[in-house]
Amino acid sequence: MSSATEIVEKTLPADDLMVPSAPRRMPRISTFLYGLGVVVILFLCAFGNHLSRFPSTKVIADTYVLPGATHWFGTDSTGMDVFSRTVAGFRYDVVIGLGAAVACTLVGMIVGVVAAVAERSNVAGVRVVGGLIVRILDLLQALPAIIIGLVLVAFFGANEVSLILAMVVALSPNQARLVRSEVLRVSGEVFLENAAVSGESGFSRTFRYILPNAAWPALENATLVFASAIGIVAGLGFLGVGLAPPTPEWGSMISTEEQGVLVGKWWPVLFPSVAMLLTTVFMVALNRRIIRHG
């Protein structure tokens, strides 16, 4: 007569009998490639202007020269070198995206913690303030980011600081809601009750215990904010309200040269488009990798 164990082994697939393994670590080669990608992007931001012998904002040849040995990416409708301008674009689009990601994450953490702590307060007036903050976050999230950017650029003008400010207003609400949700979850943990019993103040508990445990979702999402900011800044440039030409910003480069595509002059549009696409896709892939193996 078969034992119960033998019956289970016969009826269940072999995979179901295996003990669940520990979460897989990111393969070393994958870690190296993602790290190399980050280094390359930062290098282009810092030294992109020095990779070409031609300046990025001056006319140096005839218009619409085909890509070749002298001008690797050709020249545009004004005679400026497309390679120089595409590489120099990292200095603007990526730096603005990086600044926006850092600022949005910091602002989101602060706002999210304040909103959650206010909502859990024993004082009715403070709870009202917490609810009001959440409603404002809902309102900002309901507005398209490009509209927020258009309004703020109209008020403050188009420069790197105003574009980062626009990204903070448009993208911080999502970061704040991520932190708020985690703070509300962590607030019920036993170690916080023990800290309160031991006499620690609410301020100390918030920044010593709650915030470090609630910040991870926003930190993981920072790379996605980075990619979103690059896309929005390029979109504003394409609409003609971003950094003004001849600043080598990818969106304005595409907008300025789009008419040339209709007559077969494709290279001034192709290369900045590819640079923007590769950068944003890389950041999105990095975000997914961090979440999967974080």
C-alpha positions as CSV (number, residue, x, y, z in Angstrom):
1,M,0.0,0.0,0.0
2,S,1.4,3.4,-1.1
3,S,2.1,6.0,1.5
4,A,0.7,9.5,1.4
5,T,4.0,10.9,0.4
6,E,4.3,8.5,-2.6
7,I,0.7,9.5,-3.7
8,V,1.6,13.2,-3.6
9,E,4.8,12.6,-5.6
10,K,2.9,10.7,-8.3
11,T,0.1,13.3,-8.6
12,L,2.1,16.5,-8.4
13,P,4.6,17.6,-11.1
14,A,8.2,17.6,-10.1
15,D,8.4,21.4,-10.2
16,D,5.6,21.7,-7.5
17,L,7.7,19.6,-5.1
18,M,10.7,21.9,-5.3
19,V,11.5,24.2,-2.5
20,P,11.1,27.9,-3.6
21,S,14.5,29.3,-4.3
22,A,15.8,32.7,-3.2
23,P,15.2,35.6,-5.5
24,R,17.7,35.6,-8.3
25,R,20.3,38.3,-8.3
26,M,21.0,40.4,-11.4
27,P,23.5,38.6,-13.6
28,R,27.0,40.1,-13.5
29,I,27.1,40.7,-17.2
30,S,23.7,42.5,-17.0
31,T,24.9,44.6,-14.1
32,F,28.0,45.5,-16.0
33,L,26.0,46.6,-19.1
34,Y,23.6,48.7,-17.2
35,G,26.4,50.3,-15.2
36,L,28.3,51.0,-18.5
37,G,25.2,52.6,-20.0
38,V,24.9,54.9,-17.0
39,V,28.6,55.8,-17.3
40,V,28.2,56.5,-21.0
41,I,25.2,58.8,-20.5
42,L,27.0,60.7,-17.7
43,F,30.1,61.0,-19.8
44,L,28.2,62.4,-22.7
45,C,26.6,64.9,-20.4
46,A,29.9,66.1,-19.1
47,F,32.2,65.9,-22.2
48,G,29.8,65.6,-25.1
49,N,30.8,69.1,-26.4
50,H,34.4,67.9,-26.7
51,L,33.8,64.8,-28.8
52,S,33.5,66.7,-32.1
53,R,35.9,69.1,-33.8
54,F,32.9,71.3,-34.8
55,P,31.0,73.7,-32.5
56,S,27.4,72.8,-31.9
57,T,25.9,76.2,-32.3
58,K,27.8,77.7,-35.3
59,V,27.4,77.3,-39.1
60,I,30.5,75.3,-40.3
61,A,29.5,74.0,-43.8
62,D,26.9,74.0,-46.5
63,T,23.3,73.1,-45.7
64,Y,22.2,69.5,-45.8
65,V,25.5,67.8,-46.3
66,L,25.1,64.1,-46.3
67,P,26.6,62.0,-43.5
68,G,30.2,61.1,-44.3
69,A,33.8,61.1,-43.1
70,T,33.9,64.8,-42.4
71,H,30.4,65.3,-40.9
72,W,29.5,61.9,-39.4
73,F,25.8,62.8,-39.1
74,G,25.8,65.4,-41.9
75,T,24.7,69.0,-41.5
76,D,21.2,70.5,-41.0
77,S,19.2,73.2,-42.8
78,T,21.5,76.0,-41.4
79,G,24.8,74.3,-42.0
80,M,25.5,73.2,-38.4
81,D,27.0,69.8,-37.7
82,V,24.3,67.3,-36.6
83,F,26.7,65.0,-34.7
84,S,28.0,67.9,-32.6
85,R,24.4,69.1,-31.9
86,T,23.1,65.6,-31.1
87,V,25.9,64.8,-28.7
88,A,25.7,68.2,-27.1
89,G,21.9,67.6,-26.6
90,F,22.9,65.3,-23.7
91,R,24.1,68.4,-21.9
92,Y,20.5,69.8,-21.9
93,D,17.9,67.0,-22.2
94,V,19.7,64.5,-19.9
95,V,20.8,67.1,-17.3
96,I,17.3,68.5,-17.1
97,G,15.9,65.0,-16.8
98,L,18.4,64.1,-14.1
99,G,17.7,67.3,-12.2
100,A,14.0,66.7,-12.5
101,A,14.3,63.1,-11.2
102,V,16.3,64.2,-8.2
103,A,14.0,67.1,-7.4
104,C,10.8,65.2,-8.0
105,T,12.0,62.4,-5.7
106,L,13.0,64.7,-2.9
107,V,9.8,66.8,-3.1
108,G,7.7,63.7,-3.4
109,M,9.2,62.2,-0.3
110,I,8.6,65.3,1.7
111,V,5.0,65.9,0.5
112,G,4.1,62.2,0.8
113,V,5.4,61.9,4.4
114,V,3.6,65.2,5.4
115,A,0.4,64.1,3.8
116,A,0.4,60.6,5.4
117,V,1.4,61.9,8.9
118,A,-1.2,64.6,8.7
119,E,-3.9,62.1,7.7
120,R,-3.1,59.9,10.7
121,S,-3.0,62.8,13.2
122,N,-5.3,62.9,16.2
123,V,-6.1,66.6,15.5
124,A,-9.0,67.1,13.2
125,G,-7.6,70.3,11.6
126,V,-4.4,68.5,10.7
127,R,-6.3,65.6,9.2
128,V,-8.1,68.2,7.0
129,V,-4.8,69.5,5.8
130,G,-3.6,66.0,5.0
131,G,-6.8,65.4,3.0
132,L,-6.4,68.7,1.2
133,I,-2.8,67.8,0.2
134,V,-4.1,64.5,-1.3
135,R,-6.8,66.3,-3.3
136,I,-4.2,68.7,-4.7
137,L,-2.0,65.7,-5.7
138,D,-5.0,64.1,-7.4
139,L,-5.7,67.4,-9.3
140,L,-2.1,67.7,-10.5
141,Q,-2.0,64.1,-11.6
142,A,-5.2,64.6,-13.6
143,L,-3.6,67.4,-15.7
144,P,-1.4,66.3,-18.6
145,A,2.2,67.0,-17.8
146,I,2.7,68.8,-21.1
147,I,0.0,71.3,-20.2
148,I,1.6,72.0,-16.9
149,G,4.9,72.6,-18.7
150,L,3.3,74.9,-21.2
151,V,1.7,77.0,-18.4
152,L,4.8,77.3,-16.3
153,V,7.1,78.0,-19.3
154,A,4.7,80.8,-20.3
155,F,5.0,82.4,-16.9
156,F,8.7,81.9,-16.2
157,G,10.2,81.6,-19.7
158,A,12.1,78.7,-21.2
159,N,15.3,77.9,-19.4
160,E,16.8,74.9,-17.6
161,V,15.6,76.0,-14.2
162,S,12.0,76.7,-15.3
163,L,11.8,73.3,-17.2
164,I,13.0,71.5,-14.1
165,L,10.4,73.4,-12.0
166,A,7.7,72.3,-14.5
167,M,8.8,68.7,-14.3
168,V,8.7,68.9,-10.5
169,V,5.1,70.2,-10.5
170,A,4.0,67.6,-13.2
171,L,5.9,64.5,-11.9
172,S,6.2,64.9,-8.1
173,P,2.6,64.0,-7.4
174,N,3.2,60.4,-8.4
175,Q,6.3,60.1,-6.3
176,A,4.4,61.7,-3.3
177,R,1.5,59.2,-3.6
178,L,4.0,56.3,-3.7
179,V,5.6,57.5,-0.5
180,R,2.3,58.3,1.1
181,S,1.0,54.8,0.6
182,E,4.1,53.3,2.1
183,V,4.0,55.7,5.1
184,L,0.4,54.7,5.8
185,R,1.5,51.0,5.6
186,V,4.6,51.4,7.8
187,S,2.8,53.5,10.3
188,G,1.1,50.5,11.7
189,E,4.2,48.5,12.4
190,V,5.1,47.3,15.9
191,F,8.5,48.9,16.0
192,L,7.0,52.4,15.7
193,E,4.7,51.6,18.7
194,N,7.8,50.5,20.6
195,A,9.6,53.7,19.6
196,A,6.6,55.8,20.9
197,V,6.6,53.9,24.2
198,S,10.3,54.5,24.6
199,G,9.6,58.2,24.5
200,E,10.7,59.2,20.9
201,S,9.0,62.2,19.5
202,G,6.8,62.0,16.4
203,F,9.3,64.0,14.4
204,S,12.1,61.6,15.3
205,R,9.9,58.6,14.5
206,T,9.0,60.0,11.2
207,F,12.5,60.7,9.9
208,R,14.3,58.0,11.7
209,Y,12.0,55.1,11.1
210,I,9.1,55.9,8.7
211,L,10.8,57.7,5.9
212,P,13.8,55.3,5.4
213,N,11.3,52.4,5.2
214,A,8.8,54.2,2.9
215,A,11.2,55.9,0.5
216,W,12.1,52.8,-1.6
217,P,9.2,52.9,-4.1
218,A,10.0,56.6,-5.0
219,L,13.7,55.8,-5.3
220,E,12.9,52.8,-7.6
221,N,10.6,55.0,-9.7
222,A,13.2,57.8,-10.1
223,T,14.6,56.3,-13.3
224,L,11.1,56.3,-14.8
225,V,10.7,59.9,-13.8
226,F,14.0,60.6,-15.5
227,A,12.8,59.1,-18.8
228,S,9.4,60.9,-18.5
229,A,11.2,64.2,-18.0
230,I,13.3,63.8,-21.0
231,G,10.3,63.0,-23.1
232,I,8.3,66.0,-21.8
233,V,11.2,68.4,-22.3
234,A,11.7,67.2,-25.8
235,G,7.9,67.5,-26.4
236,L,8.0,71.1,-25.2
237,G,10.9,71.8,-27.5
238,F,9.1,70.2,-30.4
239,L,6.1,72.5,-29.8
240,G,8.5,75.5,-29.9
241,V,8.2,76.5,-26.3
242,G,11.3,74.7,-25.0
243,L,14.9,75.9,-25.1
244,A,15.2,78.2,-28.1
245,P,17.4,77.4,-31.2
246,P,20.3,77.3,-31.7
247,T,20.5,75.5,-28.4
248,P,21.1,71.8,-29.2
249,E,18.0,70.4,-27.6
250,W,16.6,67.2,-29.2
251,G,13.0,68.3,-29.3
252,S,13.7,71.7,-30.9
253,M,16.2,70.1,-33.4
254,I,13.5,67.7,-34.5
255,S,10.9,70.5,-34.8
256,T,13.2,72.7,-36.8
257,E,14.2,70.1,-39.3
258,E,10.9,68.2,-39.7
259,Q,10.1,70.0,-43.0
260,G,13.3,68.7,-44.5
261,V,12.1,65.1,-44.1
262,L,9.4,65.8,-46.7
263,V,12.1,66.4,-49.3
264,G,14.4,63.6,-48.3
265,K,16.6,65.4,-45.8
266,W,16.1,62.8,-43.1
267,W,19.4,62.8,-41.2
268,P,18.9,66.0,-39.1
269,V,15.8,64.5,-37.6
270,L,16.9,60.8,-37.4
271,F,19.9,61.2,-35.2
272,P,18.5,63.3,-32.4
273,S,15.4,61.1,-32.4
274,V,17.5,58.0,-32.0
275,A,19.5,59.6,-29.2
276,M,16.3,60.5,-27.3
277,L,14.8,57.0,-28.0
278,L,17.8,55.1,-26.8
279,T,18.2,57.2,-23.7
280,T,14.5,56.9,-22.6
281,V,14.3,53.2,-23.5
282,F,17.4,52.5,-21.5
283,M,16.1,54.3,-18.4
284,V,12.8,52.5,-18.6
285,A,14.6,49.2,-18.9
286,L,16.8,50.1,-16.0
287,N,13.7,50.9,-14.0
288,R,12.2,47.5,-14.7
289,R,15.5,45.8,-13.9
290,I,15.8,47.6,-10.5
291,I,12.2,46.7,-9.6
292,R,12.7,43.1,-10.6
293,H,16.0,42.6,-8.8
294,G,15.9,45.4,-6.2
